[in-house]
Amino acid sequence: MTAPTKPDALSNPSDSSGGEPLHAPVIDWFDDHARDLPWRRPEAGPWGVMVSEFMLQQTPVNRVQPVYEQWLARWPRPADLATEAPGEAVRAWGRLGYPRRALRLHGAAVAITERHGGDVPTDHAQLLALPGIGEYTAAAVASFAYGQRHPVLDTNVRRVFARAVTGVRYPPNATTAAERKLARALLPEDEPTAARWAAASMELGALVCTAKNESCHRCPIAARCAWRLAGKPEHEGPPRRGQTYAGTDRQVRGKLLAVLREAHAPVPQAALDRVWHEPVQRARALDGLVADGLVEPLQGGLYRLPLT
């Protein structure tokens, strides 16, 4: 039996017209189904977009939204955050996880204040030069905050492209040169449309073309999806498993940081010792927090969140 072929319009994604059959249906779907999220509202501004992008890395929307709103209420501009100690950013980060993101966001705020007069730069290269800003975040801020034309490749977008165009269920574990080339080829030529396409394809992956239990019956491009037309082959490998948390160094680090976040004075070693029963793992986790700049050791066996 001959395997189904991909739709002609998508069979050569290196052709600049390859994405056109996808653009209108995905963007129209987004216009009708996009979630009302605070960082998408005009009042969020470029700084709000940047804060959301830091927080949303590896963290679901429902956990991010309350912390995001508290953060912007306290630090509505980069300069407001830049005047605070880095430890205050870690404290406000709460239980979002991966707290080094808080330090990186603080570092970006300081650089924006010192180099750009307190305004998030519009230039993609200047965004990429900020501390803590990688390829994805620079493209996302340039696209979502300033309406520019950049390929924005998060996990959701990569999954949509892998299925709709490449014909496989899951993208590779790490972004590849081929994925970047495909994303550039699929970008609409018009800047505002390209920015809308970036947001729409991301939302499609988040709500419909999900990692598990995808809702093809709700997908606006199901009739053109190469993976669906091929019978949804499974041979390319299973989905990536979620990371274990219980009993790991990450859990211990979180417990140690929770004590330090709640304290507004240096914390003695004895107070930290009480949060985890296993001394070797506890010491390793604490040493890791110090090495990452998240905790500052003081004389006399005291610890605090960093002031500089």
Contacts in CASP RR format, 6 or more apart in sequence:
PFRMAT RR
TARGET T0000
AUTHOR 0000-0000-0000
METHOD contacts of the structure
MODEL  1
MTAPTKPDALSNPSDSSGGEPLHAPVIDWFDDHARDLPWRRPEAGPWGVM
VSEFMLQQTPVNRVQPVYEQWLARWPRPADLATEAPGEAVRAWGRLGYPR
RALRLHGAAVAITERHGGDVPTDHAQLLALPGIGEYTAAAVASFAYGQRH
PVLDTNVRRVFARAVTGVRYPPNATTAAERKLARALLPEDEPTAARWAAA
SMELGALVCTAKNESCHRCPIAARCAWRLAGKPEHEGPPRRGQTYAGTDR
QVRGKLLAVLREAHAPVPQAALDRVWHEPVQRARALDGLVADGLVEPLQG
GLYRLPLT
3 230 0 8 1.000
4 229 0 8 1.000
4 230 0 8 1.000
4 231 0 8 1.000
5 11 0 8 1.000
5 229 0 8 1.000
6 165 0 8 1.000
6 167 0 8 1.000
6 226 0 8 1.000
6 229 0 8 1.000
6 230 0 8 1.000
7 21 0 8 1.000
7 224 0 8 1.000
7 226 0 8 1.000
7 229 0 8 1.000
9 17 0 8 1.000
9 18 0 8 1.000
9 19 0 8 1.000
9 20 0 8 1.000
9 21 0 8 1.000
9 224 0 8 1.000
10 18 0 8 1.000
10 19 0 8 1.000
10 21 0 8 1.000
10 22 0 8 1.000
10 164 0 8 1.000
10 165 0 8 1.000
10 224 0 8 1.000
10 226 0 8 1.000
12 18 0 8 1.000
13 19 0 8 1.000
13 165 0 8 1.000
13 182 0 8 1.000
13 185 0 8 1.000
13 186 0 8 1.000
14 181 0 8 1.000
14 182 0 8 1.000
14 185 0 8 1.000
15 185 0 8 1.000
16 185 0 8 1.000
16 189 0 8 1.000
18 185 0 8 1.000
18 186 0 8 1.000
19 185 0 8 1.000
19 186 0 8 1.000
19 188 0 8 1.000
20 188 0 8 1.000
21 221 0 8 1.000
21 224 0 8 1.000
22 164 0 8 1.000
22 186 0 8 1.000
22 221 0 8 1.000
22 224 0 8 1.000
23 188 0 8 1.000
23 193 0 8 1.000
23 197 0 8 1.000
25 220 0 8 1.000
25 221 0 8 1.000
26 197 0 8 1.000
26 200 0 8 1.000
26 201 0 8 1.000
26 204 0 8 1.000
26 220 0 8 1.000
26 221 0 8 1.000
27 193 0 8 1.000
27 196 0 8 1.000
27 197 0 8 1.000
27 200 0 8 1.000
28 220 0 8 1.000
29 200 0 8 1.000
29 204 0 8 1.000
29 220 0 8 1.000
30 196 0 8 1.000
30 199 0 8 1.000
30 200 0 8 1.000
30 203 0 8 1.000
30 204 0 8 1.000
33 203 0 8 1.000
33 207 0 8 1.000
34 40 0 8 1.000
34 199 0 8 1.000
34 200 0 8 1.000
34 203 0 8 1.000
35 61 0 8 1.000
35 203 0 8 1.000
35 207 0 8 1.000
37 52 0 8 1.000
37 61 0 8 1.000
37 65 0 8 1.000
38 44 0 8 1.000
38 52 0 8 1.000
38 65 0 8 1.000
38 68 0 8 1.000
38 69 0 8 1.000
38 72 0 8 1.000
39 48 0 8 1.000
39 49 0 8 1.000
39 51 0 8 1.000
39 52 0 8 1.000
39 68 0 8 1.000
39 144 0 8 1.000
40 144 0 8 1.000
40 199 0 8 1.000
44 52 0 8 1.000
44 72 0 8 1.000
45 145 0 8 1.000
46 119 0 8 1.000
46 120 0 8 1.000
46 122 0 8 1.000
46 141 0 8 1.000
46 145 0 8 1.000
46 146 0 8 1.000
47 72 0 8 1.000
47 76 0 8 1.000
47 77 0 8 1.000
47 78 0 8 1.000
47 120 0 8 1.000
48 68 0 8 1.000
48 72 0 8 1.000
48 145 0 8 1.000
49 120 0 8 1.000
49 140 0 8 1.000
49 141 0 8 1.000
49 144 0 8 1.000
49 145 0 8 1.000
50 105 0 8 1.000
50 108 0 8 1.000
50 120 0 8 1.000
50 137 0 8 1.000
50 141 0 8 1.000
50 145 0 8 1.000
51 68 0 8 1.000
51 71 0 8 1.000
51 72 0 8 1.000
51 105 0 8 1.000
52 64 0 8 1.000
52 68 0 8 1.000
53 137 0 8 1.000
53 140 0 8 1.000
53 141 0 8 1.000
53 144 0 8 1.000
54 101 0 8 1.000
54 104 0 8 1.000
54 105 0 8 1.000
54 108 0 8 1.000
54 137 0 8 1.000
55 64 0 8 1.000
55 67 0 8 1.000
55 68 0 8 1.000
55 71 0 8 1.000
55 96 0 8 1.000
55 101 0 8 1.000
56 64 0 8 1.000
57 98 0 8 1.000
57 101 0 8 1.000
58 97 0 8 1.000
58 98 0 8 1.000
59 96 0 8 1.000
59 97 0 8 1.000
59 98 0 8 1.000
61 206 0 8 1.000
63 95 0 8 1.000
63 96 0 8 1.000
64 96 0 8 1.000
67 92 0 8 1.000
67 93 0 8 1.000
67 94 0 8 1.000
67 96 0 8 1.000
70 92 0 8 1.000
71 92 0 8 1.000
74 80 0 8 1.000
74 92 0 8 1.000
75 81 0 8 1.000
75 84 0 8 1.000
75 109 0 8 1.000
77 118 0 8 1.000
78 108 0 8 1.000
78 109 0 8 1.000
78 112 0 8 1.000
78 113 0 8 1.000
78 118 0 8 1.000
78 119 0 8 1.000
78 120 0 8 1.000
79 109 0 8 1.000
79 112 0 8 1.000
79 113 0 8 1.000
79 117 0 8 1.000
79 118 0 8 1.000
81 89 0 8 1.000
81 105 0 8 1.000
81 106 0 8 1.000
81 109 0 8 1.000
82 106 0 8 1.000
82 107 0 8 1.000
82 109 0 8 1.000
82 110 0 8 1.000
82 112 0 8 1.000
82 113 0 8 1.000
82 114 0 8 1.000
84 106 0 8 1.000
85 305 0 8 1.000
85 306 0 8 1.000
85 307 0 8 1.000
85 308 0 8 1.000
86 102 0 8 1.000
86 103 0 8 1.000
86 106 0 8 1.000
86 107 0 8 1.000
86 293 0 8 1.000
86 305 0 8 1.000
86 306 0 8 1.000
86 307 0 8 1.000
86 308 0 8 1.000
87 102 0 8 1.000
87 103 0 8 1.000
87 106 0 8 1.000
87 305 0 8 1.000
87 306 0 8 1.000
87 307 0 8 1.000
88 305 0 8 1.000
89 102 0 8 1.000
89 103 0 8 1.000
89 105 0 8 1.000
89 106 0 8 1.000
90 99 0 8 1.000
90 102 0 8 1.000
90 103 0 8 1.000
90 257 0 8 1.000
90 261 0 8 1.000
90 294 0 8 1.000
90 305 0 8 1.000
90 306 0 8 1.000
91 261 0 8 1.000
91 305 0 8 1.000
92 102 0 8 1.000
93 99 0 8 1.000
93 101 0 8 1.000
93 102 0 8 1.000
94 261 0 8 1.000
95 254 0 8 1.000
95 258 0 8 1.000
97 254 0 8 1.000
99 254 0 8 1.000
99 257 0 8 1.000
99 294 0 8 1.000
100 292 0 8 1.000
100 294 0 8 1.000
103 292 0 8 1.000
103 293 0 8 1.000
103 294 0 8 1.000
103 306 0 8 1.000
104 131 0 8 1.000
104 132 0 8 1.000
105 132 0 8 1.000
107 130 0 8 1.000
107 131 0 8 1.000
107 132 0 8 1.000
108 130 0 8 1.000
108 131 0 8 1.000
108 132 0 8 1.000
108 133 0 8 1.000
111 130 0 8 1.000
111 131 0 8 1.000
112 118 0 8 1.000
112 119 0 8 1.000
112 120 0 8 1.000
112 121 0 8 1.000
112 130 0 8 1.000
115 121 0 8 1.000
115 126 0 8 1.000
116 126 0 8 1.000
120 127 0 8 1.000
120 141 0 8 1.000
120 145 0 8 1.000
121 127 0 8 1.000
121 130 0 8 1.000
122 142 0 8 1.000
122 146 0 8 1.000
122 148 0 8 1.000
124 138 0 8 1.000
124 139 0 8 1.000
124 142 0 8 1.000
124 148 0 8 1.000
124 150 0 8 1.000
127 133 0 8 1.000
127 137 0 8 1.000
127 138 0 8 1.000
127 141 0 8 1.000
127 142 0 8 1.000
128 134 0 8 1.000
128 135 0 8 1.000
128 138 0 8 1.000
130 138 0 8 1.000
133 141 0 8 1.000
136 152 0 8 1.000
136 153 0 8 1.000
136 154 0 8 1.000
138 150 0 8 1.000
139 150 0 8 1.000
139 151 0 8 1.000
139 152 0 8 1.000
139 153 0 8 1.000
139 198 0 8 1.000
140 152 0 8 1.000
140 154 0 8 1.000
140 198 0 8 1.000
142 148 0 8 1.000
142 150 0 8 1.000
143 149 0 8 1.000
143 150 0 8 1.000
143 152 0 8 1.000
143 194 0 8 1.000
143 195 0 8 1.000
143 198 0 8 1.000
143 199 0 8 1.000
144 152 0 8 1.000
144 195 0 8 1.000
144 198 0 8 1.000
144 199 0 8 1.000
147 191 0 8 1.000
147 192 0 8 1.000
147 194 0 8 1.000
147 195 0 8 1.000
148 191 0 8 1.000
148 194 0 8 1.000
148 195 0 8 1.000
149 187 0 8 1.000
149 188 0 8 1.000
149 189 0 8 1.000
149 190 0 8 1.000
149 191 0 8 1.000
149 194 0 8 1.000
149 195 0 8 1.000
150 187 0 8 1.000
150 194 0 8 1.000
150 198 0 8 1.000
151 180 0 8 1.000
151 183 0 8 1.000
151 184 0 8 1.000
151 186 0 8 1.000
151 187 0 8 1.000
151 198 0 8 1.000
152 183 0 8 1.000
152 198 0 8 1.000
152 202 0 8 1.000
153 175 0 8 1.000
153 179 0 8 1.000
153 180 0 8 1.000
153 183 0 8 1.000
154 202 0 8 1.000
155 171 0 8 1.000
156 201 0 8 1.000
156 202 0 8 1.000
156 203 0 8 1.000
156 204 0 8 1.000
156 205 0 8 1.000
156 206 0 8 1.000
156 209 0 8 1.000
157 183 0 8 1.000
157 198 0 8 1.000
157 201 0 8 1.000
157 202 0 8 1.000
157 205 0 8 1.000
158 171 0 8 1.000
158 175 0 8 1.000
158 179 0 8 1.000
159 170 0 8 1.000
159 171 0 8 1.000
159 205 0 8 1.000
159 209 0 8 1.000
159 211 0 8 1.000
160 201 0 8 1.000
160 204 0 8 1.000
160 205 0 8 1.000
160 209 0 8 1.000
161 171 0 8 1.000
161 179 0 8 1.000
161 182 0 8 1.000
161 183 0 8 1.000
161 186 0 8 1.000
161 201 0 8 1.000
162 168 0 8 1.000
162 169 0 8 1.000
162 170 0 8 1.000
162 171 0 8 1.000
162 179 0 8 1.000
162 227 0 8 1.000
163 169 0 8 1.000
163 209 0 8 1.000
163 214 0 8 1.000
163 225 0 8 1.000
163 226 0 8 1.000
163 227 0 8 1.000
163 228 0 8 1.000
164 209 0 8 1.000
164 221 0 8 1.000
164 224 0 8 1.000
164 225 0 8 1.000
164 226 0 8 1.000
164 227 0 8 1.000
165 182 0 8 1.000
165 186 0 8 1.000
165 226 0 8 1.000
166 182 0 8 1.000
166 226 0 8 1.000
166 227 0 8 1.000
167 225 0 8 1.000
167 226 0 8 1.000
167 227 0 8 1.000
167 230 0 8 1.000
167 233 0 8 1.000
168 227 0 8 1.000
168 233 0 8 1.000
168 236 0 8 1.000
169 227 0 8 1.000
169 232 0 8 1.000
169 233 0 8 1.000
169 234 0 8 1.000
169 236 0 8 1.000
169 237 0 8 1.000
169 239 0 8 1.000
170 211 0 8 1.000
170 236 0 8 1.000
170 237 0 8 1.000
170 239 0 8 1.000
170 240 0 8 1.000
171 179 0 8 1.000
172 179 0 8 1.000
173 240 0 8 1.000
186 197 0 8 1.000
187 194 0 8 1.000
187 197 0 8 1.000
188 194 0 8 1.000
188 197 0 8 1.000
204 219 0 8 1.000
204 220 0 8 1.000
207 215 0 8 1.000
208 214 0 8 1.000
208 215 0 8 1.000
208 218 0 8 1.000
208 219 0 8 1.000
209 215 0 8 1.000
209 219 0 8 1.000
211 239 0 8 1.000
212 239 0 8 1.000
216 222 0 8 1.000
216 225 0 8 1.000
216 228 0 8 1.000
219 225 0 8 1.000
222 228 0 8 1.000
227 233 0 8 1.000
243 250 0 8 1.000
245 251 0 8 1.000
249 281 0 8 1.000
249 284 0 8 1.000
249 285 0 8 1.000
252 275 0 8 1.000
252 276 0 8 1.000
252 281 0 8 1.000
252 282 0 8 1.000
252 285 0 8 1.000
253 285 0 8 1.000
253 288 0 8 1.000
253 289 0 8 1.000
255 275 0 8 1.000
255 276 0 8 1.000
256 272 0 8 1.000
256 275 0 8 1.000
256 276 0 8 1.000
256 282 0 8 1.000
256 285 0 8 1.000
256 286 0 8 1.000
256 289 0 8 1.000
256 295 0 8 1.000
257 289 0 8 1.000
257 294 0 8 1.000
257 295 0 8 1.000
258 275 0 8 1.000
259 267 0 8 1.000
259 271 0 8 1.000
259 272 0 8 1.000
259 275 0 8 1.000
260 267 0 8 1.000
260 295 0 8 1.000
260 303 0 8 1.000
260 304 0 8 1.000
260 305 0 8 1.000
261 305 0 8 1.000
263 271 0 8 1.000
263 304 0 8 1.000
265 304 0 8 1.000
266 298 0 8 1.000
266 302 0 8 1.000
266 303 0 8 1.000
266 304 0 8 1.000
267 302 0 8 1.000
267 303 0 8 1.000
267 304 0 8 1.000
268 301 0 8 1.000
268 302 0 8 1.000
269 301 0 8 1.000
269 302 0 8 1.000
269 303 0 8 1.000
272 282 0 8 1.000
272 286 0 8 1.000
272 303 0 8 1.000
273 279 0 8 1.000
273 282 0 8 1.000
275 282 0 8 1.000
276 282 0 8 1.000
276 285 0 8 1.000
286 295 0 8 1.000
286 303 0 8 1.000
289 295 0 8 1.000
290 296 0 8 1.000
290 297 0 8 1.000
293 306 0 8 1.000
294 305 0 8 1.000
294 306 0 8 1.000
295 303 0 8 1.000
295 304 0 8 1.000
295 305 0 8 1.000
295 306 0 8 1.000
296 303 0 8 1.000
296 304 0 8 1.000
296 305 0 8 1.000
296 306 0 8 1.000
296 307 0 8 1.000
297 303 0 8 1.000
298 304 0 8 1.000
END
